[in-house]
Amino acid sequence: MTVVKEIDSVELANRVSSDNNLILLDIRSEAEVMHGMLPNSRHLPMHLLPQHMAEFPKDKDIVLYCRSGVRSYHACNYLMQNGIQNVINLKGGIIDWARNGFDIAPIAPV
């Protein structure tokens, strides 16, 4: 049985400010991302994860997040079952991040 590692918003905020070996990956849809993302995160919609797995670094922790933490939990589980062990789920997703008063970065118009 695969055990998904999780991190809460407060712990992630502390880690982001002190850890350069961390990648934040927003797996929400294009429409959801238009409302903002965690600062310094990358966007890769969940349905594209299988196509990009070879690009994931092995030497950094990758924190996946979605709206509430459910999709990113399942995405972490999927990645772990496919050999990518350095993934962590943001428990509560971007909702919990915002609820704790942390910044949401606006998306610049293209």
FIKOL-709452 format. One record per residue: residue number from 1; residue in three letters; chain; x, y, z of N, C-alpha, C in turn. Coordinates in pm, 1 decimal. Last residue first. Layout:
<nodes>
{vogu=NUM&lolum=ALA&gumi=A&nX=X&nY=Y&nZ=Z&caX=X&caY=Y&caZ=Z&cX=X&cY=Y&cZ=Z} $
...
</nodes>
This chain:
<nodes>
{vogu=110&lolum=VAL&gumi=A&nX=-221.3&nY=3692.1&nZ=-2079.7&caX=-127.8&caY=3650.8&caZ=-2185.7&cX=-137.5&cY=3746.5&cZ=-2302.2} $
{vogu=109&lolum=PRO&gumi=A&nX=-221.3&nY=3836.8&nZ=-1753.2&caX=-287.4&caY=3809.7&caZ=-1880.9&cX=-183.6&cY=3780.2&cZ=-1989.8} $
{vogu=108&lolum=ALA&gumi=A&nX=-88.5&nY=3665.7&nZ=-1471.4&caX=-76.7&caY=3777.6&caZ=-1566.9&cX=-148.1&cY=3741.3&cZ=-1696.5} $
{vogu=107&lolum=ILE&gumi=A&nX=-257.6&nY=3570.1&nZ=-1189.2&caX=-204.2&caY=3523.3&caZ=-1315.6&cX=-202.1&cY=3640.4&cZ=-1412.6} $
{vogu=106&lolum=PRO&gumi=A&nX=-158.7&nY=3646.5&nZ=-851.8&caX=-248.1&caY=3662.9&caZ=-968.3&cX=-177.4&cY=3612.8&cZ=-1094.0} $
{vogu=105&lolum=ALA&gumi=A&nX=-86.8&nY=3430.2&nZ=-587.2&caX=-31.4&caY=3514.5&caZ=-693.0&cX=-130.1&cY=3524.0&cZ=-808.8} $
{vogu=104&lolum=ILE&gumi=A&nX=-183.2&nY=3451.7&nZ=-262.6&caX=-219.2&caY=3386.5&caZ=-388.2&cX=-169.5&cY=3481.4&cZ=-496.9} $
{vogu=103&lolum=ASP&gumi=A&nX=-37.1&nY=3427.5&nZ=63.7&caX=-57.0&caY=3493.9&caZ=-64.6&cX=-98.2&cY=3398.5&cZ=-176.0} $
{vogu=102&lolum=PHE&gumi=A&nX=-222.6&nY=3309.1&nZ=349.5&caX=-102.6&caY=3314.1&caZ=266.7&cX=-136.8&cY=3368.8&cZ=128.6} $
{vogu=101&lolum=GLY&gumi=A&nX=-435.6&nY=3268.9&nZ=522.9&caX=-390.5&caY=3404.9&caZ=497.0&cX=-264.7&cY=3416.9&cZ=413.7} $
{vogu=100&lolum=ASN&gumi=A&nX=-552.0&nY=3027.9&nZ=554.8&caX=-448.4&caY=3063.0&caZ=652.4&cX=-385.4&cY=3198.7&cZ=625.1} $
{vogu=99&lolum=ARG&gumi=A&nX=-709.8&nY=3019.1&nZ=331.0&caX=-776.1&caY=3028.5&caZ=461.4&cX=-677.4&cY=3067.6&cZ=570.6} $
{vogu=98&lolum=ALA&gumi=A&nX=-518.4&nY=2968.8&nZ=132.5&caX=-583.2&caY=3100.3&caZ=140.1&cX=-648.4&cY=3121.8&cZ=277.1} $
{vogu=97&lolum=TRP&gumi=A&nX=-460.0&nY=2699.3&nZ=200.9&caX=-353.4&caY=2799.2&caZ=188.7&cX=-411.8&cY=2939.8&cZ=207.0} $
{vogu=96&lolum=ASP&gumi=A&nX=-706.3&nY=2578.7&nZ=173.2&caX=-646.8&caY=2587.3&caZ=306.3&cX=-534.5&cY=2691.0&cZ=308.8} $
{vogu=95&lolum=ILE&gumi=A&nX=-733.7&nY=2609.7&nZ=-106.5&caX=-836.6&caY=2662.3&caZ=-14.7&cX=-777.0&cY=2680.7&cZ=124.7} $
{vogu=94&lolum=ILE&gumi=A&nX=-531.1&nY=2468.7&nZ=-218.9&caX=-518.7&caY=2614.3&caZ=-221.6&cX=-624.8&cY=2680.5&cZ=-132.7} $
{vogu=93&lolum=GLY&gumi=A&nX=-531.3&nY=2177.9&nZ=2.6&caX=-514.4&caY=2249.7&caZ=-123.3&cX=-502.3&cY=2400.3&cZ=-108.4} $
{vogu=92&lolum=GLY&gumi=A&nX=-552.0&nY=2001.1&nZ=207.4&caX=-646.5&caY=2112.1&caZ=206.4&cX=-634.2&cY=2201.1&cZ=84.2} $
{vogu=91&lolum=LYS&gumi=A&nX=-213.1&nY=1924.1&nZ=189.3&caX=-340.4&caY=1890.3&caZ=253.7&cX=-430.5&cY=2013.2&cZ=259.3} $
{vogu=90&lolum=LEU&gumi=A&nX=-30.9&nY=1878.1&nZ=-78.5&caX=-69.7&caY=1990.1&caZ=8.1&cX=-208.7&cY=1961.0&cZ=62.7} $
{vogu=89&lolum=ASN&gumi=A&nX=169.0&nY=1586.0&nZ=-99.9&caX=38.5&caY=1648.9&caZ=-121.2&cX=18.7&cY=1765.5&cZ=-25.1} $
{vogu=88&lolum=ILE&gumi=A&nX=476.3&nY=1524.5&nZ=-255.5&caX=407.2&caY=1554.4&caZ=-129.6&cX=276.7&cY=1624.0&cZ=-164.7} $
{vogu=87&lolum=VAL&gumi=A&nX=723.2&nY=1310.0&nZ=-403.8&caX=605.2&caY=1396.1&caZ=-414.0&cX=535.6&cY=1407.4&cZ=-278.7} $
{vogu=86&lolum=ASN&gumi=A&nX=932.5&nY=1131.8&nZ=-459.1&caX=961.4&caY=1259.8&caZ=-393.4&cX=846.0&cY=1359.8&cZ=-408.7} $
{vogu=85&lolum=GLN&gumi=A&nX=890.7&nY=902.0&nZ=-607.9&caX=866.0&caY=895.9&caZ=-463.8&cX=879.4&cY=1030.0&cZ=-392.7} $
{vogu=84&lolum=ILE&gumi=A&nX=786.3&nY=764.0&nZ=-884.2&caX=827.8&caY=898.0&caZ=-841.6&cX=790.2&cY=912.8&cZ=-694.0} $
{vogu=83&lolum=GLY&gumi=A&nX=684.8&nY=514.6&nZ=-965.0&caX=826.6&caY=529.4&caZ=-936.2&cX=875.0&cY=666.8&cZ=-895.2} $
{vogu=82&lolum=ASN&gumi=A&nX=414.0&nY=490.1&nZ=-987.1&caX=492.1&caY=487.0&caZ=-1110.3&cX=637.6&cY=528.6&cZ=-1088.3} $
{vogu=81&lolum=GLN&gumi=A&nX=312.6&nY=529.5&nZ=-741.0&caX=296.7&caY=395.2&caZ=-797.1&cX=377.4&cY=378.1&cZ=-925.6} $
{vogu=80&lolum=MET&gumi=A&nX=362.7&nY=803.5&nZ=-727.3&caX=437.9&caY=711.8&caZ=-642.3&cX=428.8&cY=568.7&cZ=-694.5} $
{vogu=79&lolum=LEU&gumi=A&nX=169.7&nY=901.0&nZ=-906.4&caX=311.8&caY=920.4&caZ=-934.6&cX=398.0&cY=823.8&cZ=-852.8} $
{vogu=78&lolum=TYR&gumi=A&nX=-67.1&nY=823.6&nZ=-769.4&caX=-38.3&caY=775.3&caZ=-904.8&cX=111.4&cY=784.8&cZ=-935.5} $
{vogu=77&lolum=ASN&gumi=A&nX=-40.4&nY=975.2&nZ=-533.1&caX=-50.6&caY=829.3&caZ=-526.9&cX=-13.8&cY=767.5&cZ=-662.2} $
{vogu=76&lolum=CYS&gumi=A&nX=-49.4&nY=1232.7&nZ=-641.4&caX=69.6&caY=1185.9&caZ=-569.3&cX=72.9&cY=1033.7&cZ=-564.4} $
{vogu=75&lolum=ALA&gumi=A&nX=-313.3&nY=1225.1&nZ=-738.8&caX=-201.7&caY=1242.4&caZ=-831.8&cX=-70.7&cY=1197.9&cZ=-767.7} $
{vogu=74&lolum=HIS&gumi=A&nX=-457.4&nY=1206.9&nZ=-501.4&caX=-463.5&caY=1096.1&caZ=-597.6&cX=-349.7&cY=1104.1&cZ=-699.3} $
{vogu=73&lolum=TYR&gumi=A&nX=-385.9&nY=1456.5&nZ=-396.4&caX=-359.1&caY=1334.0&caZ=-320.7&cX=-356.5&cY=1214.6&cZ=-415.9} $
{vogu=72&lolum=SER&gumi=A&nX=-490.6&nY=1627.7&nZ=-587.5&caX=-345.1&caY=1621.0&caZ=-573.1&cX=-304.1&cY=1499.1&cZ=-490.7} $
{vogu=71&lolum=ARG&gumi=A&nX=-764.6&nY=1587.3&nZ=-544.5&caX=-703.5&caY=1547.8&caZ=-673.1&cX=-552.3&cY=1534.2&cZ=-659.9} $
{vogu=70&lolum=VAL&gumi=A&nX=-775.5&nY=1689.8&nZ=-274.2&caX=-819.8&caY=1554.3&caZ=-309.7&cX=-754.9&cY=1507.2&cZ=-440.2} $
{vogu=69&lolum=GLY&gumi=A&nX=-714.8&nY=1953.0&nZ=-221.5&caX=-620.1&caY=1851.0&caZ=-178.4&cX=-656.8&cY=1709.9&cZ=-217.9} $
{vogu=68&lolum=SER&gumi=A&nX=-872.7&nY=2152.3&nZ=-326.6&caX=-900.5&caY=2108.1&caZ=-189.3&cX=-803.8&cY=2001.3&cZ=-137.0} $
{vogu=67&lolum=ARG&gumi=A&nX=-741.2&nY=2232.1&nZ=-570.1&caX=-831.8&caY=2321.5&caZ=-497.2&cX=-844.3&cY=2280.6&cZ=-350.4} $
{vogu=66&lolum=CYS&gumi=A&nX=-405.5&nY=2117.6&nZ=-549.7&caX=-524.5&caY=2143.6&caZ=-629.7&cX=-612.8&cY=2236.7&cZ=-547.8} $
{vogu=65&lolum=TYR&gumi=A&nX=-54.3&nY=2042.1&nZ=-560.5&caX=-174.6&caY=2095.8&caZ=-497.7&cX=-283.5&cY=2117.6&cZ=-601.4} $
{vogu=64&lolum=LEU&gumi=A&nX=251.0&nY=1882.0&nZ=-477.7&caX=137.7&caY=1894.3&caZ=-568.0&cX=20.9&cY=1954.4&cZ=-491.8} $
{vogu=63&lolum=VAL&gumi=A&nX=580.6&nY=1938.6&nZ=-436.7&caX=454.1&caY=1952.9&caZ=-366.1&cX=344.5&cY=1975.3&cZ=-469.8} $
{vogu=62&lolum=ILE&gumi=A&nX=862.2&nY=1758.8&nZ=-459.3&caX=762.2&caY=1819.2&caZ=-546.0&cX=629.9&cY=1820.0&cZ=-470.1} $
{vogu=61&lolum=ASP&gumi=A&nX=1198.6&nY=1786.4&nZ=-359.0&caX=1062.1&caY=1749.7&caZ=-324.0&cX=965.9&cY=1825.7&cZ=-413.9} $
{vogu=60&lolum=LYS&gumi=A&nX=1467.0&nY=1693.4&nZ=-578.0&caX=1388.7&caY=1796.2&caZ=-509.3&cX=1253.0&cY=1739.0&cZ=-471.3} $
{vogu=59&lolum=ASP&gumi=A&nX=1587.7&nY=1503.3&nZ=-733.0&caX=1665.3&caY=1558.6&caZ=-622.2&cX=1593.6&cY=1670.4&cZ=-546.4} $
{vogu=58&lolum=LYS&gumi=A&nX=1452.5&nY=1428.4&nZ=-952.3&caX=1458.3&caY=1328.1&caZ=-844.8&cX=1523.9&cY=1385.1&cZ=-719.1} $
{vogu=57&lolum=PRO&gumi=A&nX=1220.8&nY=1622.2&nZ=-1145.2&caX=1352.7&caY=1602.4&caZ=-1084.0&cX=1345.1&cY=1501.6&cZ=-970.3} $
{vogu=56&lolum=PHE&gumi=A&nX=1026.9&nY=1516.6&nZ=-1417.2&caX=1026.5&caY=1546.9&caZ=-1274.4&cX=1165.0&cY=1522.0&cZ=-1214.8} $
{vogu=55&lolum=GLU&gumi=A&nX=1021.4&nY=1431.7&nZ=-1678.5&caX=1079.7&caY=1563.7&caZ=-1652.4&cX=1090.2&cY=1596.6&cZ=-1503.1} $
{vogu=54&lolum=ALA&gumi=A&nX=881.2&nY=1199.3&nZ=-1693.7&caX=1026.2&caY=1189.8&caZ=-1713.9&cX=1096.7&cY=1322.0&cZ=-1681.8} $
{vogu=53&lolum=MET&gumi=A&nX=613.6&nY=1287.3&nZ=-1675.8&caX=678.1&caY=1223.6&caZ=-1560.4&cX=830.3&cY=1215.6&cZ=-1573.9} $
{vogu=52&lolum=HIS&gumi=A&nX=451.4&nY=1395.6&nZ=-1867.9&caX=565.1&caY=1475.4&caZ=-1821.8&cX=643.7&cY=1411.0&cZ=-1708.1} $
{vogu=51&lolum=GLN&gumi=A&nX=232.1&nY=1238.8&nZ=-1924.0&caX=317.3&caY=1278.7&caZ=-2036.8&cX=445.7&cY=1348.3&cZ=-1992.7} $
{vogu=50&lolum=PRO&gumi=A&nX=96.3&nY=1216.3&nZ=-1679.1&caX=163.2&caY=1099.0&caZ=-1737.6&cX=260.0&cY=1134.4&cZ=-1850.7} $
{vogu=49&lolum=LEU&gumi=A&nX=-3.7&nY=1490.7&nZ=-1640.7&caX=104.0&caY=1433.6&caZ=-1559.1&cX=171.6&cY=1313.4&cZ=-1625.8} $
{vogu=48&lolum=LEU&gumi=A&nX=-222.8&nY=1589.2&nZ=-1769.5&caX=-97.6&caY=1587.4&caZ=-1844.6&cX=18.7&cY=1525.9&cZ=-1766.7} $
{vogu=47&lolum=HIS&gumi=A&nX=-432.4&nY=1599.7&nZ=-1594.1&caX=-442.3&caY=1503.4&caZ=-1704.0&cX=-315.3&cY=1496.2&cZ=-1789.1} $
{vogu=46&lolum=MET&gumi=A&nX=-358.8&nY=1810.5&nZ=-1419.2&caX=-351.7&caY=1671.1&caZ=-1375.8&cX=-351.2&cY=1572.7&cZ=-1492.6} $
{vogu=45&lolum=PRO&gumi=A&nX=-158.3&nY=2071.1&nZ=-1562.0&caX=-288.9&caY=2010.2&caZ=-1535.1&cX=-276.4&cY=1859.8&cZ=-1509.7} $
{vogu=44&lolum=LEU&gumi=A&nX=78.8&nY=2242.7&nZ=-1419.8&caX=73.2&caY=2124.3&caZ=-1505.2&cX=-58.9&cY=2055.0&cZ=-1474.6} $
{vogu=43&lolum=HIS&gumi=A&nX=248.3&nY=2532.1&nZ=-1332.5&caX=117.6&caY=2474.5&caZ=-1364.1&cX=135.9&cY=2356.7&cZ=-1458.5} $
{vogu=42&lolum=ARG&gumi=A&nX=448.6&nY=2613.0&nZ=-1046.9&caX=435.8&caY=2580.3&caZ=-1188.7&cX=299.1&cY=2518.2&cZ=-1210.7} $
{vogu=41&lolum=SER&gumi=A&nX=487.3&nY=2886.4&nZ=-815.9&caX=452.5&caY=2749.1&caZ=-852.1&cX=442.4&cY=2735.2&cZ=-1003.6} $
{vogu=40&lolum=ASN&gumi=A&nX=532.6&nY=3138.5&nZ=-706.6&caX=646.5&caY=3058.7&caZ=-754.6&cX=612.6&cY=2913.4&cZ=-785.2} $
{vogu=39&lolum=PRO&gumi=A&nX=243.1&nY=3143.9&nZ=-498.4&caX=359.0&caY=3211.9&caZ=-557.1&cX=469.7&cY=3112.6&cZ=-593.6} $
{vogu=38&lolum=LEU&gumi=A&nX=-36.4&nY=2954.2&nZ=-601.7&caX=62.4&caY=2978.4&caZ=-497.8&cX=182.6&cY=3045.7&cZ=-563.9} $
{vogu=37&lolum=MET&gumi=A&nX=-255.0&nY=3139.7&nZ=-823.9&caX=-177.3&caY=3021.8&caZ=-785.6&cX=-91.0&cY=3055.6&cZ=-664.1} $
{vogu=36&lolum=GLY&gumi=A&nX=-569.9&nY=3246.0&nZ=-971.1&caX=-446.2&caY=3263.9&caZ=-896.5&cX=-383.9&cY=3131.9&cZ=-855.7} $
{vogu=35&lolum=HIS&gumi=A&nX=-775.0&nY=3201.9&nZ=-1140.0&caX=-809.0&caY=3269.9&caZ=-1014.2&cX=-685.9&cY=3294.3&cZ=-926.9} $
{vogu=34&lolum=MET&gumi=A&nX=-673.3&nY=3046.9&nZ=-1341.2&caX=-697.8&caY=3188.5&caZ=-1371.7&cX=-734.4&cY=3269.2&cZ=-1246.8} $
{vogu=33&lolum=VAL&gumi=A&nX=-683.6&nY=2789.5&nZ=-1251.1&caX=-558.7&caY=2862.0&caZ=-1234.0&cX=-576.8&cY=3011.8&cZ=-1259.4} $
{vogu=32&lolum=GLU&gumi=A&nX=-933.1&nY=2705.0&nZ=-1340.8&caX=-909.5&caY=2723.9&caZ=-1197.7&cX=-786.3&cY=2810.1&cZ=-1172.8} $
{vogu=31&lolum=ALA&gumi=A&nX=-889.4&nY=2687.2&nZ=-1619.6&caX=-991.3&caY=2778.7&caZ=-1566.3&cX=-968.6&cY=2806.6&cZ=-1418.0} $
{vogu=30&lolum=GLU&gumi=A&nX=-694.8&nY=2483.5&nZ=-1636.5&caX=-664.8&caY=2620.1&caZ=-1682.4&cX=-761.9&cY=2721.2&cZ=-1620.3} $
{vogu=29&lolum=SER&gumi=A&nX=-709.5&nY=2279.7&nZ=-1334.8&caX=-739.6&caY=2309.9&caZ=-1474.7&cX=-699.3&cY=2453.4&cZ=-1507.8} $
{vogu=28&lolum=ARG&gumi=A&nX=-433.1&nY=2194.6&nZ=-1111.6&caX=-571.3&caY=2231.8&caZ=-1144.0&cX=-586.4&cY=2261.4&cZ=-1293.2} $
{vogu=27&lolum=ILE&gumi=A&nX=-187.0&nY=2141.0&nZ=-1011.9&caX=-241.3&caY=2044.3&caZ=-1108.8&cX=-385.9&cY=2076.1&cZ=-1146.4} $
{vogu=26&lolum=ASP&gumi=A&nX=100.8&nY=2307.5&nZ=-943.8&caX=-44.5&caY=2326.6&caZ=-944.3&cX=-102.4&cY=2235.3&cZ=-1051.8} $
{vogu=25&lolum=LEU&gumi=A&nX=375.7&nY=2245.2&nZ=-761.2&caX=312.3&caY=2208.4&caZ=-886.5&cX=160.8&cY=2213.8&cZ=-873.1} $
{vogu=24&lolum=LEU&gumi=A&nX=674.6&nY=2361.8&nZ=-640.7&caX=530.0&caY=2366.3&caZ=-619.9&cX=463.6&cY=2343.4&cZ=-754.7} $
{vogu=23&lolum=ILE&gumi=A&nX=970.2&nY=2217.6&nZ=-528.7&caX=894.5&caY=2259.0&caZ=-647.0&cX=747.3&cY=2253.4&cZ=-611.5} $
{vogu=22&lolum=LEU&gumi=A&nX=1260.7&nY=2277.6&nZ=-347.4&caX=1117.9&caY=2248.3&caZ=-341.7&cX=1052.4&cY=2300.8&cZ=-468.6} $
{vogu=21&lolum=ASN&gumi=A&nX=1507.4&nY=2368.3&nZ=-248.6&caX=1493.6&caY=2235.8&caZ=-308.7&cX=1349.7&cY=2188.6&cZ=-307.7} $
{vogu=20&lolum=ASN&gumi=A&nX=1515.9&nY=2594.4&nZ=-103.3&caX=1519.3&caY=2610.2&caZ=-247.9&cX=1504.2&cY=2476.9&cZ=-321.0} $
{vogu=19&lolum=ASP&gumi=A&nX=1362.9&nY=2690.5&nZ=183.8&caX=1407.3&caY=2570.8&caZ=112.9&cX=1399.8&cY=2592.1&cZ=-38.0} $
{vogu=18&lolum=SER&gumi=A&nX=1239.8&nY=2895.9&nZ=325.4&caX=1375.5&caY=2856.1&caZ=364.9&cX=1434.4&cY=2742.3&cZ=281.7} $
{vogu=17&lolum=SER&gumi=A&nX=984.5&nY=2948.0&nZ=241.7&caX=1069.9&caY=3062.7&caZ=271.2&cX=1214.2&cY=3023.4&cZ=300.8} $
{vogu=16&lolum=VAL&gumi=A&nX=876.7&nY=2693.6&nZ=221.5&caX=897.4&caY=2772.6&caZ=99.7&cX=994.6&cY=2886.7&cZ=125.5} $
{vogu=15&lolum=ARG&gumi=A&nX=846.3&nY=2622.0&nZ=490.8&caX=945.1&caY=2552.8&caZ=408.4&cX=977.2&cY=2631.8&cZ=281.3} $
{vogu=14&lolum=ASN&gumi=A&nX=640.2&nY=2785.5&nZ=574.3&caX=770.2&caY=2791.6&caZ=641.6&cX=879.5&cY=2731.2&cZ=554.4} $
{vogu=13&lolum=ALA&gumi=A&nX=439.1&nY=2695.9&nZ=401.1&caX=480.5&caY=2837.1&caZ=398.4&cX=617.4&cY=2853.9&cZ=463.7} $
{vogu=12&lolum=LEU&gumi=A&nX=417.4&nY=2427.0&nZ=486.9&caX=464.7&caY=2458.0&caZ=351.9&cX=513.1&cY=2602.2&cZ=343.0} $
{vogu=11&lolum=GLU&gumi=A&nX=312.8&nY=2460.3&nZ=744.7&caX=443.4&caY=2396.5&caZ=728.6&cX=502.5&cY=2427.7&cZ=590.4} $
{vogu=10&lolum=VAL&gumi=A&nX=68.3&nY=2576.5&nZ=670.9&caX=160.9&caY=2648.2&caZ=758.6&cX=302.1&cY=2592.2&cZ=742.8} $
{vogu=9&lolum=SER&gumi=A&nX=-55.0&nY=2377.0&nZ=508.9&caX=-22.8&caY=2510.0&caZ=456.0&cX=80.8&cY=2583.5&cZ=540.1} $
{vogu=8&lolum=ASP&gumi=A&nX=93.5&nY=2047.4&nZ=551.5&caX=-14.5&caY=2145.4&caZ=564.7&cX=35.9&cY=2283.5&cZ=521.9} $
{vogu=7&lolum=ILE&gumi=A&nX=168.6&nY=1762.9&nZ=354.0&caX=217.9&caY=1880.5&caZ=424.3&cX=100.7&cY=1976.4&cZ=439.2} $
{vogu=6&lolum=GLU&gumi=A&nX=210.9&nY=1407.2&nZ=316.4&caX=132.7&caY=1530.0&caZ=309.6&cX=199.9&cY=1639.3&cZ=391.4} $
{vogu=5&lolum=LYS&gumi=A&nX=275.4&nY=1113.4&nZ=128.4&caX=324.5&caY=1213.8&caZ=222.9&cX=242.0&cY=1340.4&cZ=204.2} $
{vogu=4&lolum=VAL&gumi=A&nX=85.5&nY=826.3&nZ=95.1&caX=113.4&caY=957.5&caZ=38.0&cX=159.9&cY=1051.6&cZ=149.0} $
{vogu=3&lolum=VAL&gumi=A&nX=173.4&nY=501.6&nZ=79.2&caX=138.9&caY=604.8&caZ=176.3&cX=183.0&cY=739.5&cZ=119.4} $
{vogu=2&lolum=THR&gumi=A&nX=55.2&nY=218.2&nZ=-85.8&caX=129.6&caY=342.6&caZ=-98.4&cX=80.5&cY=443.1&cZ=5.5} $
{vogu=1&lolum=MET&gumi=A&nX=83.4&nY=-119.0&nZ=0.0&caX=0.0&caY=0.0&caZ=0.0&cX=87.6&cY=124.9&cZ=0.0} $
</nodes>
